[in-house]
Amino acid sequence: MKNFKTLVLTAMAGAFIAPISIFAQEEETSAVSIDGGFDMYTSYIWRGSKFGSGPAFQPWVEMGVGGLSLGAWGSASAGSEEALEMDLYLGYSFDFGLGITLTDYYFGGDYVNSVNHFLEPSISYEIGGFSLMGAYLLYPGSAKVVASPAIPGSNAMIVGNEIIPAVEAMEAVEGSDATSFGEDADIYIEAGYSFKNVSLAVGAGNGAYVAEDDDFTICNITVGTSKDIEITDKFALPLSASVTLNPSTGGFFITAGVSF
C-alpha cells in the first residue's frame, strides 16, 4: 500500500506541474470569467456517506481563464448537525478530457490553523459518456474524518481512539503539534457513465469511506437523473435526484435538489 500511495502522489505531482506552461500561453488570449450559484438538497451525500442532518444549502463561486479554474464551494445543513464545510479548489481541464484538481477541505474551527484543513489532489478523465476519477485525501496529522458505522449519517472524527463530533474534534486537535499533511490518507476511485438524463457511478475507497473493519472496497453505487422544470418561457429550474448505496457501511440514501 505504501508503494501504491507513493506512485499515486508522484503521478499527481507530475500532472499538476504540466499545466503551468500551458496556462502561461493561454493567459494572453483567454478572457477571465466569474460565475456563481446556489444548490439546495434534501441531504448532503458524498462518495457514499451522508453528512449532517436536514436539508443542505450549498453556495459556490468560480473564476476561470482558459482551462484553469479557481473556486470556492460550501455546504451547511439546516438540522441539528450542521456539517459545516467550506472548500477552496484549483483545477485545470485539458481539451482531450483530462482534469486535475487540488482541493482544500475546511470543516470549521480556526481557519488559519492547518490542523483544520484536509488537502486532496485528484485527477479525472472523461470521454463520451464515460468518466474516471481518482482522489487522495491527506489528513492533517492526528485528525481524521470518518463516516463511522457506529454513528450513522454523522460527521465524526477520530482523535486518538475516540470517535467524537467533528466540532469537538477540531477543538481537541487545535494547538497540537500535528501540523504536517500526509501522516494518514485515504484513496477514492470512481467510474461513471451518463446517458441522456441518467447517470451511474461506482466508487471504491478505504478509510473514511468504508466500514471500520474494511480495507479498500466498493463504497458508493449511485444512480441519478435530472430534468429542467419550466417556470416561465425564459426560466427553467434544474432538478436532480439520486439513489445511493454504500455496500460497506450499509448506508442507503435518496436525495433530490435544485440549482439556481
C-alpha positions as CSV (number, residue, x, y, z in Angstrom):
1,M,0.0,0.0,0.0
2,K,2.9,2.4,0.8
3,N,4.4,1.9,-2.7
4,F,1.0,2.4,-4.2
5,K,0.5,5.7,-2.3
6,T,3.9,6.9,-3.5
7,L,3.0,6.1,-7.1
8,V,-0.3,8.0,-6.8
9,L,1.4,11.1,-5.3
10,T,4.2,11.0,-7.9
11,A,1.7,10.8,-10.8
12,M,-0.4,13.6,-9.4
13,A,2.6,15.8,-8.8
14,G,3.6,15.5,-12.4
15,A,0.1,16.2,-13.6
16,F,-0.1,19.4,-11.6
17,I,3.2,20.7,-12.8
18,A,2.3,20.1,-16.5
19,P,-0.4,22.8,-16.9
20,I,1.9,25.7,-15.7
21,S,3.5,26.3,-19.1
22,I,0.2,25.7,-20.9
23,F,-1.6,28.3,-18.7
24,A,1.1,30.8,-19.4
25,Q,0.4,30.5,-23.1
26,E,-3.4,30.7,-22.7
27,E,-3.4,33.7,-20.3
28,E,-2.7,36.2,-23.1
29,T,-5.6,35.1,-25.3
30,S,-8.3,33.9,-22.8
31,A,-10.8,36.1,-21.1
32,V,-11.5,35.8,-17.4
33,S,-15.0,34.6,-16.4
34,I,-16.6,34.7,-13.0
35,D,-19.7,32.7,-12.1
36,G,-21.6,31.7,-9.0
37,G,-24.6,29.7,-7.9
38,F,-26.6,28.1,-5.1
39,D,-27.8,24.5,-4.8
40,M,-30.3,23.1,-2.2
41,Y,-30.5,19.4,-1.5
42,T,-32.7,17.3,0.8
43,S,-29.5,15.9,2.3
44,Y,-25.7,16.1,1.7
45,I,-24.5,12.8,0.2
46,W,-20.8,12.5,-0.8
47,R,-19.0,9.4,-2.0
48,G,-21.4,7.0,-0.4
49,S,-21.7,8.8,3.0
50,K,-24.2,11.2,4.5
51,F,-23.1,14.4,6.3
52,G,-25.2,16.4,8.7
53,S,-28.9,16.3,9.1
54,G,-31.7,18.1,7.3
55,P,-31.6,20.0,4.0
56,A,-28.2,21.1,2.8
57,F,-27.5,24.6,1.3
58,Q,-24.5,24.8,-1.0
59,P,-23.3,28.1,-2.5
60,W,-20.3,28.3,-4.9
61,V,-18.2,30.9,-6.7
62,E,-15.7,30.2,-9.5
63,M,-13.3,32.2,-11.6
64,G,-12.0,30.7,-14.8
65,V,-9.5,31.6,-17.6
66,G,-8.8,29.1,-20.3
67,G,-8.7,25.7,-18.8
68,L,-7.8,27.0,-15.4
69,S,-10.4,27.4,-12.6
70,L,-10.2,28.7,-9.1
71,G,-13.3,28.3,-6.9
72,A,-15.0,28.2,-3.5
73,W,-17.7,25.7,-2.5
74,G,-19.6,25.4,0.7
75,S,-22.3,23.4,2.5
76,A,-24.3,23.8,5.7
77,S,-27.2,21.6,6.8
78,A,-30.3,23.0,8.4
79,G,-30.7,20.2,11.0
80,S,-29.1,19.7,14.4
81,E,-25.9,18.5,12.8
82,E,-24.7,21.4,10.6
83,A,-21.8,19.5,9.0
84,L,-20.2,22.8,8.0
85,E,-17.9,22.6,5.0
86,M,-16.1,25.4,3.2
87,D,-13.7,24.4,0.4
88,L,-11.3,26.1,-2.0
89,Y,-10.1,24.4,-5.1
90,L,-7.7,25.0,-8.0
91,G,-8.2,22.9,-11.2
92,Y,-7.1,22.6,-14.8
93,S,-9.0,20.9,-17.6
94,F,-7.4,19.8,-20.9
95,D,-9.2,19.8,-24.2
96,F,-8.8,16.0,-24.5
97,G,-10.8,15.3,-21.3
98,L,-8.2,15.2,-18.6
99,G,-8.7,17.2,-15.5
100,I,-6.6,17.8,-12.3
101,T,-7.8,19.5,-9.1
102,L,-6.3,20.4,-5.8
103,T,-9.0,20.9,-3.0
104,D,-8.6,22.3,0.4
105,Y,-11.4,21.0,2.7
106,Y,-12.3,23.0,5.8
107,F,-14.8,21.7,8.4
108,G,-14.9,24.6,10.9
109,G,-12.6,25.8,13.7
110,D,-9.7,28.2,13.5
111,Y,-9.3,28.7,9.7
112,V,-5.6,29.8,10.0
113,N,-4.7,26.6,11.9
114,S,-3.5,23.9,9.5
115,V,-5.0,21.1,11.6
116,N,-8.4,22.2,10.4
117,H,-7.6,21.7,6.7
118,F,-7.6,18.5,4.6
119,L,-5.8,18.5,1.2
120,E,-6.9,16.4,-1.7
121,P,-5.2,16.1,-5.1
122,S,-7.4,14.4,-7.7
123,I,-7.3,13.5,-11.4
124,S,-10.2,12.8,-13.7
125,Y,-10.7,11.8,-17.4
126,E,-13.9,12.0,-19.5
127,I,-14.6,10.6,-22.9
128,G,-18.1,10.5,-24.3
129,G,-20.4,9.5,-21.5
130,F,-17.7,7.7,-19.6
131,S,-15.7,9.2,-16.7
132,L,-12.9,8.1,-14.4
133,M,-11.5,9.9,-11.3
134,G,-9.1,9.2,-8.5
135,A,-8.5,11.2,-5.3
136,Y,-6.0,11.0,-2.5
137,L,-7.3,12.7,0.7
138,L,-4.5,13.8,3.0
139,Y,-5.2,14.2,6.7
140,P,-3.5,16.9,8.9
141,G,-1.6,14.9,11.4
142,S,-3.8,13.3,14.2
143,A,-7.2,14.5,12.9
144,K,-9.0,12.0,10.7
145,V,-12.6,12.4,9.4
146,V,-14.6,9.2,9.3
147,A,-18.0,8.1,8.2
148,S,-18.4,5.9,11.3
149,P,-20.8,3.0,11.1
150,A,-21.2,3.4,14.8
151,I,-22.8,6.9,14.3
152,P,-24.8,6.5,11.0
153,G,-25.2,9.7,9.0
154,S,-22.9,11.7,11.1
155,N,-19.8,13.8,10.5
156,A,-17.5,12.5,13.2
157,M,-13.8,12.3,13.8
158,I,-11.3,10.0,15.4
159,V,-9.0,11.7,17.9
160,G,-6.7,9.0,19.5
161,N,-9.1,6.0,20.0
162,E,-12.2,8.1,20.5
163,I,-15.0,8.9,18.0
164,I,-16.4,12.4,18.8
165,P,-18.4,15.0,16.9
166,A,-16.4,17.0,14.3
167,V,-16.6,20.3,16.1
168,E,-15.3,18.9,19.4
169,A,-12.6,17.0,17.5
170,M,-11.4,20.2,15.8
171,E,-11.2,21.9,19.2
172,A,-9.2,18.9,20.6
173,V,-6.6,19.0,17.9
174,E,-6.1,22.7,17.7
175,G,-2.9,23.7,19.3
176,S,-1.4,20.3,18.9
177,D,1.9,19.7,17.1
178,A,0.2,17.7,14.3
179,T,0.6,20.2,11.5
180,S,2.1,18.2,8.7
181,F,-0.1,16.6,6.0
182,G,0.3,13.1,4.8
183,E,0.7,11.1,8.0
184,D,-2.5,9.4,7.0
185,A,-4.5,9.4,3.8
186,D,-7.5,7.8,2.1
187,I,-7.8,6.8,-1.6
188,Y,-11.1,7.0,-3.6
189,I,-11.6,5.9,-7.2
190,E,-14.8,6.3,-9.2
191,A,-16.1,5.2,-12.6
192,G,-19.2,6.8,-14.1
193,Y,-21.4,6.7,-17.2
194,S,-24.0,9.2,-18.3
195,F,-26.7,8.7,-21.0
196,K,-29.2,11.4,-21.7
197,N,-30.6,12.3,-18.3
198,V,-29.4,9.2,-16.4
199,S,-26.1,8.7,-14.7
200,L,-24.4,5.8,-12.9
201,A,-21.4,5.9,-10.7
202,V,-19.5,3.2,-8.8
203,G,-16.8,4.2,-6.4
204,A,-14.3,2.3,-4.2
205,G,-12.2,3.6,-1.3
206,N,-10.7,2.9,2.1
207,G,-10.5,4.6,5.5
208,A,-13.3,7.2,5.9
209,Y,-15.3,5.8,3.0
210,V,-15.8,2.3,4.3
211,A,-16.8,0.4,7.5
212,E,-14.1,0.3,10.2
213,D,-13.0,-3.3,9.6
214,D,-13.0,-3.0,5.7
215,D,-10.0,-2.3,3.5
216,F,-10.2,-0.9,0.0
217,T,-13.7,-1.9,-1.3
218,I,-16.8,-0.6,-3.1
219,C,-18.4,2.2,-1.1
220,N,-20.6,4.1,-3.5
221,I,-23.2,2.9,-6.0
222,T,-25.3,5.8,-7.2
223,V,-27.9,6.1,-9.9
224,G,-29.1,9.6,-10.7
225,T,-31.3,11.6,-13.1
226,S,-32.0,15.2,-13.9
227,K,-34.5,17.4,-15.7
228,D,-35.5,21.1,-16.1
229,I,-38.7,22.3,-14.6
230,E,-40.0,25.2,-16.8
231,I,-41.1,28.1,-14.6
232,T,-41.6,30.6,-17.5
233,D,-40.7,30.7,-21.2
234,K,-37.3,32.1,-20.3
235,F,-36.5,30.4,-17.0
236,A,-36.2,26.7,-16.0
237,L,-35.2,25.3,-12.7
238,P,-32.7,22.4,-12.9
239,L,-33.8,19.4,-10.7
240,S,-31.7,16.4,-9.9
241,A,-32.3,13.2,-7.8
242,S,-30.3,10.2,-6.9
243,V,-30.3,6.9,-5.0
244,T,-27.1,5.9,-3.3
245,L,-26.0,2.6,-1.6
246,N,-22.8,2.1,0.3
247,P,-22.3,-1.7,0.4
248,S,-19.5,-1.3,3.0
249,T,-21.3,0.6,5.7
250,G,-24.8,-0.4,4.7
251,G,-25.9,3.2,4.2
252,F,-28.8,3.8,1.8
253,F,-29.8,7.3,0.7
254,I,-32.3,9.0,-1.6
255,T,-31.8,12.7,-2.2
256,A,-33.0,15.4,-4.6
257,G,-32.0,19.0,-5.2
258,V,-32.5,22.2,-7.2
259,S,-29.9,24.6,-8.6
260,F,-30.1,28.4,-9.0
